[in-house]
Amino acid sequence: MIQLKCLIFITAIAALFSFPSAAVANDQDVQATTIPASACRPESDTADASVRMVNGAFIFNGNSTGTVRFFCPLPINRLTVSDSSNDNDLTGYRVYYRDTDGTGNAVEITTHLFYRNSNANASIPVNAAWSSNSNSSNSTVNTSFFVDDPNHQFESFRLYFFVVTMRRNNINQDPAFGGIDFVLPPVG
């Protein structure tokens, strides 16, 4: 009987190590990181003139329309502060935004995670872009949405950042981008 219990225990331990481990939640250092909209920079002076900051969120300025692209630094890499594992994993992020036409095409907010290597001349995408127009909640007020796409292990010698776009086709719409954080995925 003892041999059978030992065999079952050894088999269970072997099974744990035989499958690739998947990240199930953002690591502690990642959860402690936020990107308020005020940390982001419009890509040009022209884009900067098209938006303004109100209550910590970017909105379009006056009669401005079109698409504004923001670069938002993500100040984290593989190195950990909370422990000595040096293994920061990202399983998802939450976007704070307002898309006043829901899944319509007059307004859209997108987010896309990128990085640059120390020797790269180009930005490398980590995941697919997320769009507020694909959000099944169809919310038209200030809201947030958890994007569970990235599943990325941060590496050293990389600079991470989000490219966020905010678009409106007419002045009757009032989109907003408030920022990004890295809470645990919602349950349910």
N, C-alpha and C positions, 0 to 999 in steps of 0.2 A: 504494500500500500504506500509506503514511504517513497519507493522508487517511482510509482505512478504519479504522486504529487510533485516530486522533483522534476519528472519529465514534463508535466503540465506547466510548471513554473518556468522551466527553461524554454519551452515552446512559446509561452506568452512573451517572455523577454525577447526572444529571437524575432517574434512577429513585430514588436515595437521598432526594432532596428532594421527590419527588412523593407519597410516602406519609406519613401522620401517624406521627410517631415514637412508639413505645410504650416505656414504661419496662421494662427487662429485669431490673433488680435495684435493691434499696434503695440510695439514694445514701449516700456515706460518712458524712455527719453523722447520717443516720437509723440506719445500722448501729451507730454508736457510742452509741446511746441505749438505755437499758433502763428498764423500769418494774417494780421489785421489788414484791411484794405489800405490803410495809411502806409504800410510797408511796401506797397507796390508802386511801380513807376510806369506811367504811360510811355509808349515806345518812342514818342517824338514830342517836340514842342507843339506841333499842330494838334496832336491827340490830347496833350495836356490842356490846351485851350478849350477842348470840346467837353471836358468833364469838370466836376467840382466835388469837393468832399462835404457831405452833410451827415451829421450824426454818425461819423465814422465809416460811412459808405460812399463809394463813388456813384454819382448820378450824372446824367447829361446836363450840360450847361445851356440854359435858354433854349434857343431854336436849333441847337446842334443835333444832327442825325448822323447815321453811318455806323461804322464799327471802330471801336477803340480797343487796342491791344495793350495789356498790362504785363509787366514782368514782375513777378513776385518771388523774392528769395525764400528758399527753404533752408534755414541755417542748421542743418544736421547732416551727418554722414555715418559711417560705420562705427565710429568711436563712441562709446557710451560713457555717461557720467554717473548713471544710477548704479552700475555694477562694473565688473571687469570683463564682461563677455565680449565686448566690441562686436556686437551683433544686433544692429537696429533693423527691424523689419517693419514694413508698412503694409497693412492689409486694406486700408481705406481711409477716406477723409470726408469731412463734412463741409459743404459749400453753403455760405450764407448769401442769399440773393433775393431779388424780386424780378419776376418775369410777368409783366402786367397783362400779357395776352395768353398766359398759360402755354399750351403746346402749339399755339399759332405761330405764324412766321414773321410777325411785325417786330418781335423782340426775341433776343436770344442771349444767354450767358453760356460761355463754354470754359472749361478748365482742362489743362493738359500738362502733365508732369514731364519735365525734361532734366537732363544733366549734361555737364561738360566735363570731359576728362582733363587732366592737367596738360595733355599734349594735343587736345582736339581743337580744331578750328570750327567745329559745327556742334549744334545742339542735338542730342540724341534722345528720342522719346522713350519714356518708360512704359507708358500705357496708351490706350486709345483716348481720344478726347471725350469728355462728357459734355452733354448739351442739356440745358434746361428744357428744350423742346422735346426731349425724350423722357422727361420726368412724368411718370404715370399719375402723379397726384394732381397735375394740372393746376397747381396753386397760382393765384394771381396777386398775392400779397407777400409781404416780407416773410421769408421762410428759410428753411435749410434742408439740405438733402445729403444723405450719406452715399458716397460713391465707393463701391466695394471692388473696384476693378484692378488697382495696381498690383497687389501682392508682390512687393519688391523688397529685396534685401539691399539696404544701403551699402555702398562701398566707400573706401577711403580714396583720396585723391580725385574726388568728384565734387562739383558744385551743382547743387540741386536747385531748381526753380520751377514755378508754375508759369505758364502763359495762359492768361485769362482774357477772354474777349467779351465785350459788352456791345450789343448792337440794338439800334432801334431804327425803324424805317420811317417813322413819322413822329411829330411832336405830341401826338395824342397819347403816346405810350410813355411810361416812366420807369424804366428798369433801374436796378441798383445792384452793386456788388459790394458785399460787406466784409468778406474774408474767408479764410479756410482754417479749420482746426482738425485735430486727429484723435477724436474721441473713439471709444470702443464702438464696434458695430451695434446697431440697435438689435434688441432681442425680439424675436417674433416674426 
